[in-house]
């Protein structure tokens, strides 16, 4: 039998509006939660990586904390309503790594890694630099401090799947609103 691994990734805004709906509407009215869970069931994915979840685990309904046939892992930001990453996995990982070991970056919930044998799956959310010079400086600082981790990953001999919102656009076609992002 052929082995396959299906990994889906994306920002909570586009794939999992459920997180935002729960925070905005509370637990009483959550059609977006059902939509997200139905979407996950249709995908038949082994792993679903999310970025910019903007939710603490305590704010999420149990349906999102432990969806049927999935293990859920979260690395939320300490600041409520800010950044954060998550991974839903069909198979329990051998190891879970929360953060990069860099205090200010880890406080923003930007890195989550699940290890399966020689394979690591990462959900990463790189800061945006689009709101001004200070934001761009924070982004460059993050990238400078993340580069040694990338080099270590490459040298480790492990296989990696990096799923993320990199907030980097190489060409005009890579941006939804190219003009307004100048």
LUMTI-531327 format. One line per field, with one value per residue: residue number from 1; x, y, z of N, C-alpha, C in turn; residue in one letter. Coordinates in nm, 3 decimals, decimal comma. Each point is the difference from the previous one (the first is absolute). Layout:
N
i = NUM/...;
npx = X/...;
npy = Y/...;
npz = Z/...;
capx = X/...;
capy = Y/...;
capz = Z/...;
cpx = X/...;
cpy = Y/...;
cpz = Z/...;
aa = A/...;
***
This chain:
182
i = 1/2/3/4/5/6/7/8/9/10/11/12/13/14/15/16/17/18/19/20/21/22/23/24/25/26/27/28/29/30/31/32/33/34/35/36/37/38/39/40/41/42/43/44/45/46/47/48/49/50/51/52/53/54/55/56/57/58/59/60/61/62/63/64/65/66/67/68/69/70/71/72/73/74/75/76/77/78/79/80/81/82/83/84/85/86/87/88/89/90/91/92/93/94/95/96/97/98/99/100/101/102/103/104/105/106/107/108/109/110/111/112/113/114/115/116/117/118/119/120/121/122/123/124/125/126/127/128/129/130/131/132/133/134/135/136/137/138/139/140/141/142/143/144/145/146/147/148/149/150/151/152/153/154/155/156/157/158/159/160/161/162/163/164/165/166/167/168/169/170/171/172/173/174/175/176/177/178/179/180/181/182;
npx = 0,085/-0,033/0,111/-0,083/0,042/-0,112/0,059/-0,084/0,018/-0,011/-0,028/-0,020/0,039/0,082/0,055/0,020/-0,094/-0,007/0,131/-0,005/-0,082/0,072/0,110/-0,056/-0,050/0,107/-0,020/-0,090/0,059/0,013/-0,070/0,093/-0,023/-0,129/0,002/0,079/-0,074/-0,106/0,063/0,039/-0,123/-0,041/0,095/-0,035/0,037/0,125/0,031/-0,044/0,075/-0,014/-0,010/0,041/0,005/0,081/0,031/-0,042/0,062/0,010/0,023/0,057/-0,105/-0,054/-0,091/0,058/-0,017/-0,104/0,022/-0,107/0,064/0,017/0,129/-0,016/0,083/0,021/0,043/-0,086/-0,025/0,089/0,012/-0,113/-0,055/0,116/0,042/0,096/0,042/-0,045/-0,007/-0,083/0,009/-0,009/0,132/0,006/0,062/0,125/-0,001/-0,025/0,032/-0,016/0,007/0,078/-0,049/-0,071/0,019/0,046/0,066/0,041/0,013/0,040/0,036/0,125/0,027/-0,042/0,061/-0,045/0,056/0,022/0,065/0,040/-0,131/0,021/-0,114/0,016/-0,065/0,026/0,005/0,056/0,055/-0,103/0,053/-0,126/-0,005/0,125/0,087/-0,072/-0,112/0,052/0,039/-0,122/-0,050/0,084/-0,032/-0,128/0,008/0,069/-0,090/-0,086/0,086/0,058/-0,128/-0,020/0,115/-0,039/-0,118/0,061/0,079/-0,122/-0,021/-0,081/-0,119/-0,025/-0,119/0,027/-0,100/-0,024/-0,025/0,073/-0,112/0,028/0,005/0,026/-0,124/-0,039/0,009/0,102/-0,044/-0,095/0,051/0,055/-0,088/-0,096/0,073/-0,003;
npy = -0,119/0,094/0,052/0,081/0,120/0,038/0,112/0,064/0,120/0,094/0,123/0,023/0,117/-0,074/-0,074/0,078/0,058/-0,127/0,012/0,076/-0,088/-0,097/0,066/0,020/-0,121/-0,057/-0,079/0,095/0,077/-0,122/0,051/0,095/-0,037/-0,015/0,117/0,044/-0,057/0,046/0,117/-0,010/-0,039/0,097/0,066/-0,073/0,113/-0,036/0,117/0,088/0,087/0,071/0,119/0,089/-0,093/0,087/-0,116/0,009/-0,107/0,077/0,071/-0,117/-0,030/-0,096/0,038/0,117/-0,021/-0,075/0,038/-0,060/-0,107/0,105/0,017/0,085/0,083/0,081/0,108/0,041/0,121/0,056/0,090/0,019/-0,080/-0,061/-0,003/-0,089/-0,124/-0,089/-0,124/-0,049/-0,112/-0,085/0,004/-0,058/0,118/-0,025/0,123/0,093/0,095/0,068/0,076/0,107/0,023/0,090/0,048/0,108/-0,086/-0,080/0,118/0,006/-0,121/0,002/-0,100/-0,102/-0,102/-0,088/-0,095/-0,062/-0,082/-0,012/0,015/0,127/0,033/0,115/0,066/0,094/0,106/0,044/0,089/0,079/0,054/-0,022/0,003/-0,011/0,097/0,028/-0,021/0,070/0,084/-0,015/0,014/0,098/0,046/-0,027/0,047/0,100/-0,001/-0,007/0,075/0,016/0,015/0,078/0,058/0,003/0,043/0,080/0,032/-0,004/-0,003/0,076/-0,049/0,113/0,023/0,112/0,015/0,103/0,103/0,010/0,057/-0,076/0,104/-0,097/-0,015/0,086/-0,109/0,009/0,119/-0,015/0,089/-0,025/0,078/-0,048/-0,100/0,108;
npz = 0,000/-0,086/0,056/0,063/-0,011/0,055/-0,039/0,077/-0,055/0,091/-0,025/0,127/-0,052/-0,072/0,096/0,102/-0,067/0,030/-0,002/-0,107/-0,053/0,053/-0,034/-0,119/-0,021/0,048/0,101/0,016/-0,089/-0,056/-0,097/0,022/0,125/-0,020/-0,063/0,097/0,095/-0,068/-0,012/0,126/0,027/-0,082/0,063/0,102/0,055/-0,011/-0,055/0,087/-0,066/0,110/-0,056/0,089/0,096/0,057/0,059/0,124/0,047/0,107/-0,110/-0,028/-0,076/0,076/-0,087/0,028/0,130/-0,033/-0,127/-0,046/0,044/0,079/0,005/0,098/-0,066/0,104/-0,064/0,094/-0,040/0,081/-0,096/0,064/-0,092/0,025/-0,121/0,019/0,027/-0,088/0,044/-0,092/0,073/-0,100/-0,012/0,118/0,015/-0,039/-0,052/0,091/-0,089/0,113/-0,105/-0,014/0,121/-0,067/0,121/-0,062/-0,077/0,098/0,059/-0,127/0,043/-0,043/0,085/-0,075/0,060/-0,089/0,077/-0,115/0,080/-0,128/0,016/-0,027/0,058/-0,065/0,094/-0,091/0,079/-0,110/0,082/-0,009/-0,106/-0,037/0,133/-0,043/0,022/0,109/-0,068/-0,097/0,095/0,055/-0,122/-0,031/0,120/-0,023/-0,122/0,054/0,099/-0,102/-0,067/0,120/0,035/-0,107/0,029/0,127/-0,047/-0,086/0,100/0,052/-0,130/0,071/-0,026/-0,067/0,050/-0,065/0,084/-0,077/0,075/-0,110/-0,040/-0,104/-0,078/-0,084/-0,044/-0,089/-0,072/0,086/-0,034/0,092/0,082/-0,116/-0,058/0,080/-0,045/-0,074;
capx = -0,085/0,077/-0,009/-0,008/-0,018/-0,071/0,017/-0,065/0,039/-0,056/-0,034/-0,131/-0,096/-0,048/-0,041/-0,065/-0,067/-0,058/0,071/-0,039/-0,143/-0,016/0,044/-0,089/-0,139/-0,008/-0,028/-0,141/-0,036/0,125/-0,011/0,132/0,068/-0,051/0,053/0,141/0,011/-0,047/0,108/0,110/-0,043/0,004/0,138/0,066/0,142/0,073/0,039/-0,051/0,080/-0,064/0,074/-0,080/-0,125/-0,050/-0,086/0,057/-0,071/-0,114/-0,108/-0,053/-0,095/0,060/0,000/0,126/0,112/0,016/-0,091/-0,002/0,110/0,116/0,066/0,014/0,115/-0,009/0,099/-0,059/0,075/-0,039/-0,093/-0,127/-0,042/0,120/0,076/-0,024/-0,001/-0,060/0,006/-0,087/0,069/-0,070/0,087/0,071/0,143/0,099/0,047/-0,058/0,089/-0,068/0,090/0,139/0,091/0,034/-0,109/-0,095/-0,067/-0,089/-0,115/-0,092/-0,061/0,031/0,065/-0,045/0,060/-0,034/0,098/-0,042/0,119/0,098/-0,073/-0,054/-0,097/0,006/-0,092/0,073/-0,063/0,102/-0,062/-0,015/0,071/-0,068/-0,065/0,091/0,142/0,017/-0,045/0,099/0,118/-0,033/0,002/0,141/0,057/-0,048/0,063/0,142/0,011/-0,055/0,092/0,078/-0,089/-0,014/0,128/0,007/-0,095/0,062/0,115/-0,040/-0,027/-0,144/-0,083/-0,089/-0,106/-0,023/-0,126/-0,001/-0,030/0,135/-0,010/0,104/-0,052/0,109/-0,044/-0,130/-0,106/-0,004/-0,079/-0,140/-0,017/0,136/0,014/-0,010/0,112/0,126;
capy = 0,119/0,124/0,093/0,140/0,097/0,117/0,113/0,123/0,111/0,129/0,092/-0,023/0,085/-0,062/-0,140/-0,030/0,118/-0,044/0,059/0,140/0,005/-0,034/0,113/0,113/-0,031/-0,082/-0,142/-0,027/-0,008/-0,033/-0,077/-0,010/-0,118/-0,115/0,011/-0,038/-0,143/-0,066/0,018/-0,091/-0,137/-0,018/0,002/-0,127/0,033/-0,056/0,115/0,131/0,101/0,131/0,115/0,117/-0,049/0,110/-0,053/-0,080/-0,127/0,017/0,069/-0,086/-0,104/-0,133/-0,057/0,039/-0,049/-0,144/-0,046/-0,145/-0,065/0,087/0,056/0,144/0,061/0,144/0,088/0,134/0,114/0,037/0,113/-0,048/0,053/0,032/-0,107/-0,137/-0,107/-0,126/-0,115/-0,114/-0,117/-0,128/-0,089/0,063/0,011/-0,050/0,114/0,131/0,111/0,129/0,114/-0,008/0,021/0,143/0,047/0,097/-0,064/-0,103/0,067/0,036/-0,121/0,000/-0,122/-0,126/-0,110/-0,137/-0,095/-0,137/-0,068/0,093/0,109/0,107/0,088/0,128/0,110/0,122/0,126/0,104/0,132/0,088/0,126/0,094/0,115/0,111/-0,030/-0,079/-0,136/-0,060/-0,029/-0,121/-0,112/-0,030/-0,058/-0,139/-0,079/-0,015/-0,097/-0,127/-0,058/-0,112/-0,115/-0,058/-0,065/-0,121/-0,095/-0,053/-0,083/-0,107/-0,127/-0,027/0,057/0,101/0,066/0,131/0,061/0,127/0,131/0,057/0,145/0,040/-0,005/0,011/0,071/0,067/-0,101/-0,065/0,081/0,023/0,144/0,045/0,147/0,053/-0,053/0,064;
capz = 0,000/-0,012/0,112/-0,041/0,107/-0,049/0,092/-0,044/0,086/-0,037/0,108/0,059/-0,070/-0,122/0,018/0,127/0,056/0,126/0,114/0,012/0,032/0,141/0,079/-0,021/0,037/0,120/-0,020/-0,024/-0,141/-0,065/-0,124/-0,062/0,056/-0,076/-0,136/0,003/0,026/-0,122/-0,098/0,037/-0,030/-0,146/-0,050/0,032/0,016/0,113/0,082/-0,041/0,068/-0,003/0,050/0,037/0,059/0,084/0,106/0,108/0,010/0,091/-0,071/-0,106/0,043/0,002/-0,136/-0,066/0,080/-0,021/-0,105/-0,022/-0,072/-0,010/0,118/-0,023/0,066/-0,014/0,060/-0,011/0,054/0,136/-0,016/-0,055/-0,130/-0,077/-0,067/0,042/-0,100/0,044/-0,091/0,025/-0,052/0,017/0,078/0,113/-0,033/0,097/0,078/-0,034/0,035/0,005/-0,004/-0,047/0,112/0,002/0,084/-0,057/-0,115/0,053/0,062/-0,108/-0,053/-0,143/-0,048/0,057/-0,077/0,037/-0,052/-0,027/-0,050/-0,059/-0,065/0,084/-0,065/0,071/-0,032/0,037/-0,038/-0,001/0,016/-0,116/0,012/-0,089/0,064/0,024/0,019/0,123/-0,029/-0,090/0,084/0,077/-0,093/-0,031/0,122/0,004/-0,106/0,035/0,108/-0,047/-0,098/0,056/0,014/-0,134/-0,032/0,083/-0,058/-0,122/0,037/0,092/-0,067/0,008/-0,106/0,055/-0,076/0,062/-0,040/0,070/-0,055/0,003/-0,016/-0,096/-0,137/-0,095/-0,120/0,006/-0,002/0,130/0,093/-0,036/-0,020/-0,029/0,005/0,137/0,079/-0,042;
cpx = 0,089/-0,022/-0,007/-0,022/-0,066/0,010/-0,068/0,040/-0,066/-0,031/-0,140/-0,106/-0,059/-0,050/-0,084/-0,061/-0,064/0,067/-0,047/-0,147/-0,024/0,040/-0,097/-0,141/-0,013/-0,047/-0,144/-0,033/0,126/-0,019/0,135/0,078/-0,042/0,054/0,146/0,016/-0,048/0,107/0,114/-0,035/0,008/0,142/0,071/0,151/0,059/0,038/-0,063/0,076/-0,068/0,094/-0,097/-0,136/-0,063/-0,091/0,084/-0,079/-0,125/-0,120/-0,068/-0,098/0,066/0,003/0,129/0,122/0,027/-0,098/0,012/0,117/0,121/0,055/0,021/0,115/-0,002/0,122/-0,054/0,096/-0,046/-0,104/-0,128/-0,031/0,116/0,067/-0,037/-0,006/-0,062/0,027/-0,100/0,065/-0,082/0,079/0,070/0,148/0,088/0,042/-0,067/0,097/-0,080/0,104/0,141/0,101/0,052/-0,119/-0,100/-0,075/-0,100/-0,124/-0,105/-0,063/0,024/0,056/-0,051/0,050/-0,047/0,100/-0,061/0,121/0,100/-0,066/-0,050/-0,094/-0,008/-0,110/0,067/-0,074/0,103/-0,068/-0,008/0,080/-0,070/-0,056/0,095/0,142/0,027/-0,037/0,101/0,127/-0,024/0,005/0,145/0,069/-0,041/0,075/0,148/0,017/-0,055/0,097/0,087/-0,084/-0,018/0,127/0,015/-0,095/0,062/0,112/-0,040/-0,016/-0,146/-0,068/-0,097/-0,106/-0,027/-0,127/-0,007/-0,054/0,131/-0,002/0,113/-0,060/0,114/-0,039/-0,139/-0,115/-0,016/-0,085/-0,142/-0,021/0,136/0,016/-0,001/0,113/0,135/0,060;
cpy = 0,124/0,087/0,141/0,085/0,122/0,109/0,122/0,110/0,127/0,084/-0,029/0,082/-0,072/-0,142/-0,023/0,124/-0,033/0,064/0,143/0,013/-0,030/0,118/0,117/-0,027/-0,074/-0,140/-0,028/-0,025/-0,025/-0,078/-0,017/-0,119/-0,124/0,002/-0,044/-0,150/-0,083/0,008/-0,098/-0,145/-0,027/-0,009/-0,133/0,020/-0,071/0,110/0,126/0,102/0,136/0,105/0,113/-0,043/0,104/-0,047/-0,076/-0,130/0,013/0,066/-0,088/-0,102/-0,137/-0,064/0,034/-0,049/-0,147/-0,049/-0,150/-0,045/0,090/0,034/0,148/0,055/0,149/0,066/0,142/0,106/0,024/0,112/-0,052/0,067/0,029/-0,128/-0,140/-0,098/-0,125/-0,108/-0,103/-0,120/-0,126/-0,093/0,079/0,008/-0,063/0,111/0,127/0,107/0,129/0,110/-0,033/0,008/0,143/0,072/0,093/-0,057/-0,104/0,060/0,038/-0,123/-0,018/-0,131/-0,122/-0,113/-0,133/-0,092/-0,139/-0,074/0,103/0,119/0,100/0,086/0,126/0,092/0,127/0,122/0,111/0,136/0,077/0,128/0,113/0,124/0,115/-0,046/-0,083/-0,146/-0,071/-0,036/-0,126/-0,124/-0,040/-0,063/-0,146/-0,085/-0,025/-0,108/-0,137/-0,071/-0,112/-0,127/-0,068/-0,075/-0,130/-0,108/-0,069/-0,098/-0,123/-0,137/-0,042/0,054/0,096/0,039/0,129/0,060/0,136/0,116/0,076/0,152/0,054/-0,017/0,027/0,086/0,060/-0,102/-0,069/0,075/0,019/0,147/0,065/0,149/0,054/-0,050/0,060/0,075;
cpz = 0,000/0,124/-0,054/0,123/-0,060/0,106/-0,061/0,096/-0,047/0,122/0,048/-0,073/-0,120/0,021/0,124/0,065/0,134/0,119/0,024/0,040/0,147/0,087/-0,010/0,056/0,131/-0,035/-0,043/-0,148/-0,082/-0,131/-0,069/0,053/-0,076/-0,143/-0,006/0,019/-0,119/-0,108/0,030/-0,035/-0,150/-0,053/0,018/0,015/0,121/0,098/-0,057/0,085/-0,016/0,057/0,027/0,057/0,093/0,113/0,102/0,005/0,088/-0,068/-0,104/0,053/-0,012/-0,139/-0,075/0,078/-0,024/-0,105/-0,021/-0,086/-0,022/0,139/-0,033/0,084/-0,029/0,061/-0,018/0,051/0,143/-0,003/-0,066/-0,134/-0,094/-0,050/0,047/-0,117/0,060/-0,104/0,048/-0,068/0,026/0,092/0,110/-0,036/0,108/0,095/-0,049/0,049/-0,009/0,001/-0,043/0,114/0,006/0,065/-0,069/-0,120/0,050/0,066/-0,104/-0,066/-0,149/-0,053/0,078/-0,089/0,056/-0,067/-0,010/-0,056/-0,049/-0,071/0,104/-0,084/0,086/-0,049/0,052/-0,051/0,016/0,014/-0,132/0,025/-0,071/0,069/0,033/0,027/0,126/-0,023/-0,090/0,077/0,084/-0,089/-0,033/0,121/0,013/-0,101/0,029/0,107/-0,038/-0,096/0,059/0,018/-0,135/-0,040/0,080/-0,053/-0,121/0,034/0,082/-0,065/0,008/-0,125/0,065/-0,103/0,076/-0,059/0,068/-0,078/0,016/-0,012/-0,088/-0,139/-0,096/-0,121/0,023/0,010/0,135/0,102/-0,050/-0,035/-0,023/0,017/0,143/0,090/-0,042/0,115;
aa = X/X/X/X/X/X/X/X/X/X/X/X/X/X/X/X/X/X/X/X/X/X/X/X/X/X/X/X/X/X/X/X/X/X/X/X/X/X/X/X/X/X/X/X/X/X/X/X/X/X/X/X/X/X/X/X/X/X/X/X/X/X/X/X/X/X/X/X/X/X/X/X/X/X/X/X/X/X/X/X/X/X/X/X/X/X/X/X/X/X/X/X/X/X/X/X/X/X/X/X/X/X/X/X/X/X/X/X/X/X/X/X/X/X/X/X/X/X/X/X/X/X/X/X/X/X/X/X/X/X/X/X/X/X/X/X/X/X/X/X/X/X/X/X/X/X/X/X/X/X/X/X/X/X/X/X/X/X/X/X/X/X/X/X/X/X/X/X/X/X/X/X/X/X/X/X/X/X/X/X/X/X;
***
